[in-house]
Amino acid sequence: RGEAEPHVFFLGGRRLIVAGILGRWAEQANRFFEVSSDDGRRFVLCYDSARETWALACVYAPRGSARLR
């Protein structure tokens, strides 16, 4: 359909390759993509179609990390 999908993104100057899109949904003018990166971490990326810009919306803690109680 010619819509934007994430393939790579930068985090703290480090280039991460999108290994897979785990989920996608839309809210108003924004489209969200839950992705796994080539280093095994998961992120939610947000595409603002009105501005044609990407933003990092969420970072998941690695499995086995300490959780808040």
PQR file of N, CA, C, O and H, with PARSE charges and radii, in Angstrom:
ATOM      1  N   ARG A   1       0.815  -1.195   0.000 -0.4000 1.5000
ATOM      2  CA  ARG A   1       0.000   0.000   0.000 -0.0000 2.0000
ATOM      3  C   ARG A   1       0.859   1.260   0.000  0.5500 1.7000
ATOM      4  O   ARG A   1       0.318   2.365  -0.023 -0.5500 1.4000
ATOM      5  N   GLY A   2       2.157   1.125   0.025 -0.4000 1.5000
ATOM      6  CA  GLY A   2       3.036   2.278   0.002 -0.0000 2.0000
ATOM      7  C   GLY A   2       3.147   2.988   1.339  0.5500 1.7000
ATOM      8  O   GLY A   2       3.639   4.115   1.396 -0.5500 1.4000
ATOM      9  H   GLY A   2       2.597   0.227   0.044  0.4000 1.0000
ATOM     10  N   GLU A   3       2.701   2.352   2.416 -0.4000 1.5000
ATOM     11  CA  GLU A   3       2.768   2.973   3.729 -0.0000 2.0000
ATOM     12  C   GLU A   3       4.134   2.735   4.359  0.5500 1.7000
ATOM     13  O   GLU A   3       4.806   1.747   4.064 -0.5500 1.4000
ATOM     14  H   GLU A   3       2.301   1.437   2.369  0.4000 1.0000
ATOM     15  N   ALA A   4       4.530   3.651   5.224 -0.4000 1.5000
ATOM     16  CA  ALA A   4       5.825   3.558   5.892 -0.0000 2.0000
ATOM     17  C   ALA A   4       5.814   2.426   6.919  0.5500 1.7000
ATOM     18  O   ALA A   4       4.861   2.268   7.682 -0.5500 1.4000
ATOM     19  H   ALA A   4       3.984   4.454   5.463  0.4000 1.0000
ATOM     20  N   GLU A   5       6.879   1.655   6.921 -0.4000 1.5000
ATOM     21  CA  GLU A   5       7.125   0.632   7.937 -0.0000 2.0000
ATOM     22  C   GLU A   5       8.570   0.765   8.377  0.5500 1.7000
ATOM     23  O   GLU A   5       9.432   1.094   7.563 -0.5500 1.4000
ATOM     24  H   GLU A   5       7.653   1.783   6.301  0.4000 1.0000
ATOM     25  N   PRO A   6       8.852   0.517   9.643 -0.5600 1.5000
ATOM     26  CA  PRO A   6      10.232   0.644  10.113  0.2800 2.0000
ATOM     27  C   PRO A   6      11.107  -0.521   9.636  0.5500 1.7000
ATOM     28  O   PRO A   6      10.682  -1.676   9.634 -0.5500 1.4000
ATOM     29  N   HIS A   7      12.325  -0.193   9.235 -0.4000 1.5000
ATOM     30  CA  HIS A   7      13.301  -1.204   8.836 -0.0000 2.0000
ATOM     31  C   HIS A   7      14.575  -1.097   9.680  0.5500 1.7000
ATOM     32  O   HIS A   7      15.185  -2.106  10.034 -0.5500 1.4000
ATOM     33  H   HIS A   7      12.671   0.746   9.236  0.4000 1.0000
ATOM     34  N   VAL A   8      14.959   0.126   9.991 -0.4000 1.5000
ATOM     35  CA  VAL A   8      16.083   0.412  10.889 -0.0000 2.0000
ATOM     36  C   VAL A   8      15.725   1.654  11.689  0.5500 1.7000
ATOM     37  O   VAL A   8      14.896   2.459  11.265 -0.5500 1.4000
ATOM     38  H   VAL A   8      14.464   0.946   9.704  0.4000 1.0000
ATOM     39  N   PHE A   9      16.362   1.805  12.859 -0.4000 1.5000
ATOM     40  CA  PHE A   9      16.217   3.033  13.633 -0.0000 2.0000
ATOM     41  C   PHE A   9      17.464   3.233  14.470  0.5500 1.7000
ATOM     42  O   PHE A   9      18.266   2.314  14.638 -0.5500 1.4000
ATOM     43  H   PHE A   9      17.036   1.151  13.204  0.4000 1.0000
ATOM     44  N   PHE A  10      17.622   4.435  14.991 -0.4000 1.5000
ATOM     45  CA  PHE A  10      18.809   4.780  15.761 -0.0000 2.0000
ATOM     46  C   PHE A  10      18.418   5.056  17.201  0.5500 1.7000
ATOM     47  O   PHE A  10      17.427   5.736  17.469 -0.5500 1.4000
ATOM     48  H   PHE A  10      16.971   5.181  14.854  0.4000 1.0000
ATOM     49  N   LEU A  11      19.199   4.528  18.119 -0.4000 1.5000
ATOM     50  CA  LEU A  11      18.969   4.712  19.541 -0.0000 2.0000
ATOM     51  C   LEU A  11      20.305   5.052  20.180  0.5500 1.7000
ATOM     52  O   LEU A  11      21.201   4.210  20.242 -0.5500 1.4000
ATOM     53  H   LEU A  11      20.004   3.976  17.902  0.4000 1.0000
ATOM     54  N   GLY A  12      20.437   6.282  20.654 -0.4000 1.5000
ATOM     55  CA  GLY A  12      21.698   6.708  21.264 -0.0000 2.0000
ATOM     56  C   GLY A  12      22.876   6.606  20.325  0.5500 1.7000
ATOM     57  O   GLY A  12      23.979   6.265  20.751 -0.5500 1.4000
ATOM     58  H   GLY A  12      19.709   6.965  20.604  0.4000 1.0000
ATOM     59  N   GLY A  13      22.664   6.893  19.067 -0.4000 1.5000
ATOM     60  CA  GLY A  13      23.730   6.825  18.077 -0.0000 2.0000
ATOM     61  C   GLY A  13      23.999   5.422  17.550  0.5500 1.7000
ATOM     62  O   GLY A  13      24.847   5.242  16.677 -0.5500 1.4000
ATOM     63  H   GLY A  13      21.768   7.171  18.721  0.4000 1.0000
ATOM     64  N   ARG A  14      23.295   4.441  18.064 -0.4000 1.5000
ATOM     65  CA  ARG A  14      23.483   3.059  17.613 -0.0000 2.0000
ATOM     66  C   ARG A  14      22.399   2.688  16.614  0.5500 1.7000
ATOM     67  O   ARG A  14      21.218   2.942  16.854 -0.5500 1.4000
ATOM     68  H   ARG A  14      22.606   4.587  18.774  0.4000 1.0000
ATOM     69  N   ARG A  15      22.785   2.097  15.513 -0.4000 1.5000
ATOM     70  CA  ARG A  15      21.855   1.675  14.470 -0.0000 2.0000
ATOM     71  C   ARG A  15      21.321   0.288  14.802  0.5500 1.7000
ATOM     72  O   ARG A  15      22.085  -0.665  14.957 -0.5500 1.4000
ATOM     73  H   ARG A  15      23.744   1.890  15.318  0.4000 1.0000
ATOM     74  N   LEU A  16      19.980   0.185  14.911 -0.4000 1.5000
ATOM     75  CA  LEU A  16      19.343  -1.101  15.193 -0.0000 2.0000
ATOM     76  C   LEU A  16      18.502  -1.519  13.991  0.5500 1.7000
ATOM     77  O   LEU A  16      17.763  -0.713  13.424 -0.5500 1.4000
ATOM     78  H   LEU A  16      19.359   0.959  14.785  0.4000 1.0000
ATOM     79  N   ILE A  17      18.622  -2.764  13.619 -0.4000 1.5000
ATOM     80  CA  ILE A  17      17.853  -3.307  12.501 -0.0000 2.0000
ATOM     81  C   ILE A  17      16.575  -3.927  13.048  0.5500 1.7000
ATOM     82  O   ILE A  17      16.607  -4.656  14.039 -0.5500 1.4000
ATOM     83  H   ILE A  17      19.222  -3.419  14.079  0.4000 1.0000
ATOM     84  N   VAL A  18      15.460  -3.639  12.407 -0.4000 1.5000
ATOM     85  CA  VAL A  18      14.183  -4.231  12.794 -0.0000 2.0000
ATOM     86  C   VAL A  18      14.177  -5.675  12.295  0.5500 1.7000
ATOM     87  O   VAL A  18      14.154  -5.928  11.091 -0.5500 1.4000
ATOM     88  H   VAL A  18      15.434  -3.047  11.602  0.4000 1.0000
ATOM     89  N   ALA A  19      14.198  -6.612  13.235 -0.4000 1.5000
ATOM     90  CA  ALA A  19      14.208  -8.031  12.883 -0.0000 2.0000
ATOM     91  C   ALA A  19      12.805  -8.528  12.555  0.5500 1.7000
ATOM     92  O   ALA A  19      12.638  -9.463  11.772 -0.5500 1.4000
ATOM     93  H   ALA A  19      14.217  -6.407  14.214  0.4000 1.0000
ATOM     94  N   GLY A  20      11.793  -7.894  13.161 -0.4000 1.5000
ATOM     95  CA  GLY A  20      10.419  -8.305  12.897 -0.0000 2.0000
ATOM     96  C   GLY A  20       9.423  -7.311  13.467  0.5500 1.7000
ATOM     97  O   GLY A  20       9.694  -6.638  14.461 -0.5500 1.4000
ATOM     98  H   GLY A  20      11.929  -7.135  13.797  0.4000 1.0000
ATOM     99  N   ILE A  21       8.270  -7.229  12.826 -0.4000 1.5000
ATOM    100  CA  ILE A  21       7.174  -6.413  13.335 -0.0000 2.0000
ATOM    101  C   ILE A  21       6.227  -7.353  14.068  0.5500 1.7000
ATOM    102  O   ILE A  21       5.635  -8.245  13.460 -0.5500 1.4000
ATOM    103  H   ILE A  21       8.049  -7.776  12.019  0.4000 1.0000
ATOM    104  N   LEU A  22       6.085  -7.152  15.378 -0.4000 1.5000
ATOM    105  CA  LEU A  22       5.302  -8.041  16.231 -0.0000 2.0000
ATOM    106  C   LEU A  22       3.840  -7.619  16.309  0.5500 1.7000
ATOM    107  O   LEU A  22       2.966  -8.441  16.586 -0.5500 1.4000
ATOM    108  H   LEU A  22       6.566  -6.427  15.871  0.4000 1.0000
ATOM    109  N   GLY A  23       3.579  -6.363  16.069 -0.4000 1.5000
ATOM    110  CA  GLY A  23       2.210  -5.853  16.114 -0.0000 2.0000
ATOM    111  C   GLY A  23       2.157  -4.464  15.519  0.5500 1.7000
ATOM    112  O   GLY A  23       3.175  -3.782  15.401 -0.5500 1.4000
ATOM    113  H   GLY A  23       4.289  -5.695  15.844  0.4000 1.0000
ATOM    114  N   ARG A  24       0.953  -4.051  15.143 -0.4000 1.5000
ATOM    115  CA  ARG A  24       0.764  -2.709  14.592 -0.0000 2.0000
ATOM    116  C   ARG A  24      -0.661  -2.267  14.866  0.5500 1.7000
ATOM    117  O   ARG A  24      -1.589  -3.075  14.852 -0.5500 1.4000
ATOM    118  H   ARG A  24       0.126  -4.605  15.239  0.4000 1.0000
ATOM    119  N   TRP A  25      -0.827  -0.963  15.119 -0.4000 1.5000
ATOM    120  CA  TRP A  25      -2.148  -0.394  15.336 -0.0000 2.0000
ATOM    121  C   TRP A  25      -2.094   1.097  15.055  0.5500 1.7000
ATOM    122  O   TRP A  25      -1.015   1.682  14.963 -0.5500 1.4000
ATOM    123  H   TRP A  25      -0.073  -0.306  15.131  0.4000 1.0000
ATOM    124  N   ALA A  26      -3.263   1.710  14.919 -0.4000 1.5000
ATOM    125  CA  ALA A  26      -3.365   3.139  14.615 -0.0000 2.0000
ATOM    126  C   ALA A  26      -4.191   3.832  15.684  0.5500 1.7000
ATOM    127  O   ALA A  26      -5.159   3.276  16.204 -0.5500 1.4000
ATOM    128  H   ALA A  26      -4.140   1.235  14.994  0.4000 1.0000
ATOM    129  N   GLU A  27      -3.791   5.058  16.003 -0.4000 1.5000
ATOM    130  CA  GLU A  27      -4.535   5.932  16.906 -0.0000 2.0000
ATOM    131  C   GLU A  27      -4.476   7.328  16.313  0.5500 1.7000
ATOM    132  O   GLU A  27      -3.409   7.938  16.265 -0.5500 1.4000
ATOM    133  H   GLU A  27      -3.005   5.509  15.580  0.4000 1.0000
ATOM    134  N   GLN A  28      -5.593   7.827  15.871 -0.4000 1.5000
ATOM    135  CA  GLN A  28      -5.707   9.134  15.211 -0.0000 2.0000
ATOM    136  C   GLN A  28      -4.721   9.194  14.046  0.5500 1.7000
ATOM    137  O   GLN A  28      -4.759   8.330  13.170 -0.5500 1.4000
ATOM    138  H   GLN A  28      -6.461   7.331  15.911  0.4000 1.0000
ATOM    139  N   ALA A  29      -3.840  10.196  14.015 -0.4000 1.5000
ATOM    140  CA  ALA A  29      -2.912  10.348  12.891 -0.0000 2.0000
ATOM    141  C   ALA A  29      -1.631   9.543  13.076  0.5500 1.7000
ATOM    142  O   ALA A  29      -0.735   9.599  12.234 -0.5500 1.4000
ATOM    143  H   ALA A  29      -3.809  10.898  14.726  0.4000 1.0000
ATOM    144  N   ASN A  30      -1.539   8.790  14.178 -0.4000 1.5000
ATOM    145  CA  ASN A  30      -0.318   8.038  14.463 -0.0000 2.0000
ATOM    146  C   ASN A  30      -0.509   6.547  14.203  0.5500 1.7000
ATOM    147  O   ASN A  30      -1.577   5.984  14.441 -0.5500 1.4000
ATOM    148  H   ASN A  30      -2.267   8.745  14.862  0.4000 1.0000
ATOM    149  N   ARG A  31       0.566   5.924  13.704 -0.4000 1.5000
ATOM    150  CA  ARG A  31       0.591   4.469  13.552 -0.0000 2.0000
ATOM    151  C   ARG A  31       1.723   3.946  14.423  0.5500 1.7000
ATOM    152  O   ARG A  31       2.825   4.495  14.425 -0.5500 1.4000
ATOM    153  H   ARG A  31       1.434   6.381  13.510  0.4000 1.0000
ATOM    154  N   PHE A  32       1.444   2.885  15.158 -0.4000 1.5000
ATOM    155  CA  PHE A  32       2.405   2.312  16.089 -0.0000 2.0000
ATOM    156  C   PHE A  32       2.830   0.932  15.608  0.5500 1.7000
ATOM    157  O   PHE A  32       2.038   0.176  15.046 -0.5500 1.4000
ATOM    158  H   PHE A  32       0.549   2.439  15.157  0.4000 1.0000
ATOM    159  N   PHE A  33       4.114   0.621  15.846 -0.4000 1.5000
ATOM    160  CA  PHE A  33       4.681  -0.673  15.466 -0.0000 2.0000
ATOM    161  C   PHE A  33       5.453  -1.225  16.654  0.5500 1.7000
ATOM    162  O   PHE A  33       6.407  -0.603  17.120 -0.5500 1.4000
ATOM    163  H   PHE A  33       4.758   1.235  16.303  0.4000 1.0000
ATOM    164  N   GLU A  34       5.045  -2.393  17.147 -0.4000 1.5000
ATOM    165  CA  GLU A  34       5.853  -3.092  18.134 -0.0000 2.0000
ATOM    166  C   GLU A  34       6.838  -3.933  17.341  0.5500 1.7000
ATOM    167  O   GLU A  34       6.443  -4.768  16.527 -0.5500 1.4000
ATOM    168  H   GLU A  34       4.270  -2.898  16.769  0.4000 1.0000
ATOM    169  N   VAL A  35       8.129  -3.705  17.584 -0.4000 1.5000
ATOM    170  CA  VAL A  35       9.158  -4.370  16.788 -0.0000 2.0000
ATOM    171  C   VAL A  35      10.168  -5.076  17.686  0.5500 1.7000
ATOM    172  O   VAL A  35      10.351  -4.718  18.849 -0.5500 1.4000
ATOM    173  H   VAL A  35       8.450  -3.027  18.245  0.4000 1.0000
ATOM    174  N   SER A  36      10.812  -6.080  17.119 -0.4000 1.5000
ATOM    175  CA  SER A  36      11.981  -6.680  17.754 -0.0000 2.0000
ATOM    176  C   SER A  36      13.188  -6.219  16.954  0.5500 1.7000
ATOM    177  O   SER A  36      13.136  -6.102  15.729 -0.5500 1.4000
ATOM    178  H   SER A  36      10.663  -6.371  16.174  0.4000 1.0000
ATOM    179  N   SER A  37      14.278  -5.960  17.669 -0.4000 1.5000
ATOM    180  CA  SER A  37      15.491  -5.503  16.985 -0.0000 2.0000
ATOM    181  C   SER A  37      16.465  -6.656  16.824  0.5500 1.7000
ATOM    182  O   SER A  37      16.265  -7.742  17.368 -0.5500 1.4000
ATOM    183  H   SER A  37      14.321  -6.055  18.664  0.4000 1.0000
ATOM    184  N   ASP A  38      17.511  -6.403  16.072 -0.4000 1.5000
ATOM    185  CA  ASP A  38      18.495  -7.450  15.810 -0.0000 2.0000
ATOM    186  C   ASP A  38      19.266  -7.856  17.061  0.5500 1.7000
ATOM    187  O   ASP A  38      19.926  -8.895  17.059 -0.5500 1.4000
ATOM    188  H   ASP A  38      17.673  -5.521  15.630  0.4000 1.0000
ATOM    189  N   ASP A  39      19.200  -7.055  18.139 -0.4000 1.5000
ATOM    190  CA  ASP A  39      19.873  -7.433  19.386 -0.0000 2.0000
ATOM    191  C   ASP A  39      18.921  -8.108  20.379  0.5500 1.7000
ATOM    192  O   ASP A  39      19.302  -8.372  21.520 -0.5500 1.4000
ATOM    193  H   ASP A  39      18.664  -6.210  18.141  0.4000 1.0000
ATOM    194  N   GLY A  40      17.672  -8.391  19.946 -0.4000 1.5000
ATOM    195  CA  GLY A  40      16.722  -9.131  20.767 -0.0000 2.0000
ATOM    196  C   GLY A  40      15.794  -8.281  21.618  0.5500 1.7000
ATOM    197  O   GLY A  40      14.881  -8.814  22.248 -0.5500 1.4000
ATOM    198  H   GLY A  40      17.363  -8.177  19.020  0.4000 1.0000
ATOM    199  N   ARG A  41      16.004  -6.974  21.651 -0.4000 1.5000
ATOM    200  CA  ARG A  41      15.122  -6.119  22.448 -0.0000 2.0000
ATOM    201  C   ARG A  41      13.850  -5.789  21.676  0.5500 1.7000
ATOM    202  O   ARG A  41      13.779  -5.955  20.458 -0.5500 1.4000
ATOM    203  H   ARG A  41      16.746  -6.541  21.139  0.4000 1.0000
ATOM    204  N   ARG A  42      12.826  -5.308  22.431 -0.4000 1.5000
ATOM    205  CA  ARG A  42      11.554  -4.932  21.819 -0.0000 2.0000
ATOM    206  C   ARG A  42      11.280  -3.454  22.073  0.5500 1.7000
ATOM    207  O   ARG A  42      11.598  -2.914  23.133 -0.5500 1.4000
ATOM    208  H   ARG A  42      12.884  -5.173  23.420  0.4000 1.0000
ATOM    209  N   PHE A  43      10.683  -2.820  21.072 -0.4000 1.5000
ATOM    210  CA  PHE A  43      10.395  -1.397  21.131 -0.0000 2.0000
ATOM    211  C   PHE A  43       9.035  -1.141  20.498  0.5500 1.7000
ATOM    212  O   PHE A  43       8.527  -1.959  19.731 -0.5500 1.4000
ATOM    213  H   PHE A  43      10.424  -3.259  20.211  0.4000 1.0000
ATOM    214  N   VAL A  44       8.451   0.013  20.834 -0.4000 1.5000
ATOM    215  CA  VAL A  44       7.277   0.497  20.110 -0.0000 2.0000
ATOM    216  C   VAL A  44       7.707   1.787  19.425  0.5500 1.7000
ATOM    217  O   VAL A  44       8.143   2.737  20.075 -0.5500 1.4000
ATOM    218  H   VAL A  44       8.863   0.678  21.457  0.4000 1.0000
ATOM    219  N   LEU A  45       7.577   1.803  18.107 -0.4000 1.5000
ATOM    220  CA  LEU A  45       7.899   2.976  17.305 -0.0000 2.0000
ATOM    221  C   LEU A  45       6.608   3.612  16.829  0.5500 1.7000
ATOM    222  O   LEU A  45       5.655   2.913  16.485 -0.5500 1.4000
ATOM    223  H   LEU A  45       7.223   1.031  17.579  0.4000 1.0000
ATOM    224  N   CYS A  46       6.574   4.940  16.807 -0.4000 1.5000
ATOM    225  CA  CYS A  46       5.381   5.683  16.412 -0.0000 2.0000
ATOM    226  C   CYS A  46       5.680   6.484  15.150  0.5500 1.7000
ATOM    227  O   CYS A  46       6.677   7.204  15.081 -0.5500 1.4000
ATOM    228  H   CYS A  46       7.349   5.508  17.086  0.4000 1.0000
ATOM    229  N   TYR A  47       4.815   6.353  14.161 -0.4000 1.5000
ATOM    230  CA  TYR A  47       4.929   7.120  12.923 -0.0000 2.0000
ATOM    231  C   TYR A  47       3.797   8.141  12.892  0.5500 1.7000
ATOM    232  O   TYR A  47       2.623   7.771  12.893 -0.5500 1.4000
ATOM    233  H   TYR A  47       4.006   5.769  14.217  0.4000 1.0000
ATOM    234  N   ASP A  48       4.148   9.422  12.866 -0.4000 1.5000
ATOM    235  CA  ASP A  48       3.180  10.512  12.765 -0.0000 2.0000
ATOM    236  C   ASP A  48       3.002  10.809  11.284  0.5500 1.7000
ATOM    237  O   ASP A  48       3.855  11.448  10.668 -0.5500 1.4000
ATOM    238  H   ASP A  48       5.102   9.723  12.865  0.4000 1.0000
ATOM    239  N   SER A  49       1.907  10.351  10.718 -0.4000 1.5000
ATOM    240  CA  SER A  49       1.706  10.493   9.272 -0.0000 2.0000
ATOM    241  C   SER A  49       1.469  11.941   8.854  0.5500 1.7000
ATOM    242  O   SER A  49       1.748  12.287   7.706 -0.5500 1.4000
ATOM    243  H   SER A  49       1.214   9.832  11.218  0.4000 1.0000
ATOM    244  N   ALA A  50       0.966  12.797   9.739 -0.4000 1.5000
ATOM    245  CA  ALA A  50       0.759  14.208   9.400 -0.0000 2.0000
ATOM    246  C   ALA A  50       2.096  14.929   9.248  0.5500 1.7000
ATOM    247  O   ALA A  50       2.252  15.771   8.365 -0.5500 1.4000
ATOM    248  H   ALA A  50       0.739  12.515  10.672  0.4000 1.0000
ATOM    249  N   ARG A  51       3.064  14.596  10.113 -0.4000 1.5000
ATOM    250  CA  ARG A  51       4.383  15.237  10.073 -0.0000 2.0000
ATOM    251  C   ARG A  51       5.426  14.402   9.332  0.5500 1.7000
ATOM    252  O   ARG A  51       6.520  14.879   9.027 -0.5500 1.4000
ATOM    253  H   ARG A  51       2.937  13.912  10.831  0.4000 1.0000
ATOM    254  N   GLU A  52       5.065  13.141   9.045 -0.4000 1.5000
ATOM    255  CA  GLU A  52       5.992  12.194   8.413 -0.0000 2.0000
ATOM    256  C   GLU A  52       7.273  12.044   9.217  0.5500 1.7000
ATOM    257  O   GLU A  52       8.378  12.112   8.679 -0.5500 1.4000
ATOM    258  H   GLU A  52       4.177  12.754   9.293  0.4000 1.0000
ATOM    259  N   THR A  53       7.097  11.835  10.546 -0.4000 1.5000
ATOM    260  CA  THR A  53       8.239  11.655  11.443 -0.0000 2.0000
ATOM    261  C   THR A  53       8.049  10.402  12.287  0.5500 1.7000
ATOM    262  O   THR A  53       6.927   9.945  12.504 -0.5500 1.4000
ATOM    263  H   THR A  53       6.200  11.780  10.984  0.4000 1.0000
ATOM    264  N   TRP A  54       9.156   9.861  12.754 -0.4000 1.5000
ATOM    265  CA  TRP A  54       9.169   8.686  13.621 -0.0000 2.0000
ATOM    266  C   TRP A  54       9.601   9.090  15.017  0.5500 1.7000
ATOM    267  O   TRP A  54      10.371  10.037  15.181 -0.5500 1.4000
ATOM    268  H   TRP A  54      10.068  10.233  12.578  0.4000 1.0000
ATOM    269  N   ALA A  55       9.108   8.374  16.034 -0.4000 1.5000
ATOM    270  CA  ALA A  55       9.518   8.592  17.417 -0.0000 2.0000
ATOM    271  C   ALA A  55       9.515   7.256  18.154  0.5500 1.7000
ATOM    272  O   ALA A  55       8.769   6.339  17.810 -0.5500 1.4000
ATOM    273  H   ALA A  55       8.482   7.605  15.901  0.4000 1.0000
ATOM    274  N   LEU A  56      10.359   7.168  19.165 -0.4000 1.5000
ATOM    275  CA  LEU A  56      10.385   6.001  20.040 -0.0000 2.0000
ATOM    276  C   LEU A  56       9.307   6.196  21.091  0.5500 1.7000
ATOM    277  O   LEU A  56       9.340   7.180  21.830 -0.5500 1.4000
ATOM    278  H   LEU A  56      10.965   7.913  19.444  0.4000 1.0000
ATOM    279  N   ALA A  57       8.349   5.276  21.173 -0.4000 1.5000
ATOM    280  CA  ALA A  57       7.227   5.410  22.098 -0.0000 2.0000
ATOM    281  C   ALA A  57       7.400   4.560  23.352  0.5500 1.7000
ATOM    282  O   ALA A  57       6.878   4.916  24.409 -0.5500 1.4000
ATOM    283  H   ALA A  57       8.322   4.477  20.573  0.4000 1.0000
ATOM    284  N   CYS A  58       8.122   3.444  23.256 -0.4000 1.5000
ATOM    285  CA  CYS A  58       8.231   2.530  24.393 -0.0000 2.0000
ATOM    286  C   CYS A  58       9.435   1.611  24.205  0.5500 1.7000
ATOM    287  O   CYS A  58       9.763   1.209  23.089 -0.5500 1.4000
ATOM    288  H   CYS A  58       8.546   3.155  22.398  0.4000 1.0000
ATOM    289  N   VAL A  59      10.082   1.291  25.317 -0.4000 1.5000
ATOM    290  CA  VAL A  59      11.163   0.311  25.339 -0.0000 2.0000
ATOM    291  C   VAL A  59      10.777  -0.741  26.366  0.5500 1.7000
ATOM    292  O   VAL A  59      10.478  -0.406  27.512 -0.5500 1.4000
ATOM    293  H   VAL A  59       9.816   1.618  26.224  0.4000 1.0000
ATOM    294  N   TYR A  60      10.780  -1.997  25.974 -0.4000 1.5000
ATOM    295  CA  TYR A  60      10.469  -3.080  26.899 -0.0000 2.0000
ATOM    296  C   TYR A  60      11.731  -3.502  27.637  0.5500 1.7000
ATOM    297  O   TYR A  60      12.814  -3.544  27.053 -0.5500 1.4000
ATOM    298  H   TYR A  60      11.023  -2.269  25.043  0.4000 1.0000
ATOM    299  N   ALA A  61      11.590  -3.815  28.920 -0.4000 1.5000
ATOM    300  CA  ALA A  61      12.710  -4.325  29.697 -0.0000 2.0000
ATOM    301  C   ALA A  61      13.061  -5.713  29.186  0.5500 1.7000
ATOM    302  O   ALA A  61      12.173  -6.476  28.807 -0.5500 1.4000
ATOM    303  H   ALA A  61      10.710  -3.781  29.394  0.4000 1.0000
ATOM    304  N   PRO A  62      14.347  -6.049  29.171 -0.5600 1.5000
ATOM    305  CA  PRO A  62      14.751  -7.392  28.757  0.2800 2.0000
ATOM    306  C   PRO A  62      14.162  -8.443  29.682  0.5500 1.7000
ATOM    307  O   PRO A  62      13.924  -8.171  30.859 -0.5500 1.4000
ATOM    308  N   ARG A  63      13.929  -9.613  29.172 -0.4000 1.5000
ATOM    309  CA  ARG A  63      13.419 -10.726  29.989 -0.0000 2.0000
ATOM    310  C   ARG A  63      14.399 -11.012  31.109  0.5500 1.7000
ATOM    311  O   ARG A  63      15.614 -11.004  30.911 -0.5500 1.4000
ATOM    312  H   ARG A  63      14.122  -9.833  28.215  0.4000 1.0000
ATOM    313  N   GLY A  64      13.846 -11.268  32.299 -0.4000 1.5000
ATOM    314  CA  GLY A  64      14.685 -11.609  33.432 -0.0000 2.0000
ATOM    315  C   GLY A  64      15.228 -10.410  34.191  0.5500 1.7000
ATOM    316  O   GLY A  64      15.941 -10.583  35.179 -0.5500 1.4000
ATOM    317  H   GLY A  64      12.859 -11.275  32.460  0.4000 1.0000
ATOM    318  N   SER A  65      14.906  -9.196  33.752 -0.4000 1.5000
ATOM    319  CA  SER A  65      15.412  -8.018  34.473 -0.0000 2.0000
ATOM    320  C   SER A  65      14.543  -7.765  35.695  0.5500 1.7000
ATOM    321  O   SER A  65      13.433  -8.287  35.799 -0.5500 1.4000
ATOM    322  H   SER A  65      14.326  -9.056  32.949  0.4000 1.0000
ATOM    323  N   ALA A  66      15.051  -6.969  36.609 -0.4000 1.5000
ATOM    324  CA  ALA A  66      14.305  -6.638  37.825 -0.0000 2.0000
ATOM    325  C   ALA A  66      13.035  -5.885  37.461  0.5500 1.7000
ATOM    326  O   ALA A  66      13.027  -5.054  36.553 -0.5500 1.4000
ATOM    327  H   ALA A  66      15.952  -6.545  36.524  0.4000 1.0000
ATOM    328  N   ARG A  67      11.969  -6.186  38.180 -0.4000 1.5000
ATOM    329  CA  ARG A  67      10.679  -5.523  37.933 -0.0000 2.0000
ATOM    330  C   ARG A  67      10.334  -4.667  39.135  0.5500 1.7000
ATOM    331  O   ARG A  67      10.688  -4.990  40.269 -0.5500 1.4000
ATOM    332  H   ARG A  67      11.976  -6.861  38.918  0.4000 1.0000
ATOM    333  N   LEU A  68       9.631  -3.563  38.868 -0.4000 1.5000
ATOM    334  CA  LEU A  68       9.148  -2.702  39.945 -0.0000 2.0000
ATOM    335  C   LEU A  68       7.986  -3.373  40.653  0.5500 1.7000
ATOM    336  O   LEU A  68       7.194  -4.074  40.022 -0.5500 1.4000
ATOM    337  H   LEU A  68       9.343  -3.302  37.947  0.4000 1.0000
ATOM    338  N   ARG A  69       7.879  -3.171  41.928 -0.4000 1.5000
ATOM    339  CA  ARG A  69       6.775  -3.764  42.694 -0.0000 2.0000
ATOM    340  C   ARG A  69       5.966  -2.694  43.333  0.5500 1.7000
ATOM    341  O   ARG A  69       4.989  -2.987  44.022 -0.5500 1.4000
ATOM    342  H   ARG A  69       8.522  -2.602  42.440  0.4000 1.0000
TER
END
